[in-house]
């Protein structure tokens, strides 16, 4: 019984901490995409320079939460909630 409770707490903490790191890199990727957009607009150079940022955002928003949720629903849920909260909080400051 205590093992299950402790495991769920640890899964929740892992989801929280993974979301903090993913939100940081997601924010950096979004800021890079905005800066490149202001400089180059719609061009081939824009699309080529944005590919790594899109890859990071895809991993942070879609792939990693799905993989985490298949292993532990609590960790995946806390990941998504924390990511959305932190992303909204960092965008509000700007």
DAPE-V525733 format. One line per field, one symbol per residue. ss: DSSP state (h for helix, s for strand, l for the rest). phi: phi as a letter, one per 20 degrees, with the letter a starting at -180 (. if undefined). psi: psi as a letter, one per 40 degrees, with the letter a starting at -180 (. if undefined). A space follows every 50 residues. Layout:
# DAPE-V525733
ss->???
phi->???
psi->???
This chain:
# DAPE-V525733
ss->lhhhhhhhhhhhhhhhhhhhhhhhhhhhhhhhhhhhhhhhlllhhhhhhh hhhhhhhhhhhhhhhhhhhhhlhhhhhhhhhhhhhhhhhhhhll
phi->.fffffffffffffffffffffffffffffffffffffedlebfffffee gfffffffffedffffffffebffffffgffffffffffffffe
psi->dddddddddddddddddddddddddddddddddddddddeagidddddee dddddddddddddddddddddhddddddddddddddddddddd.
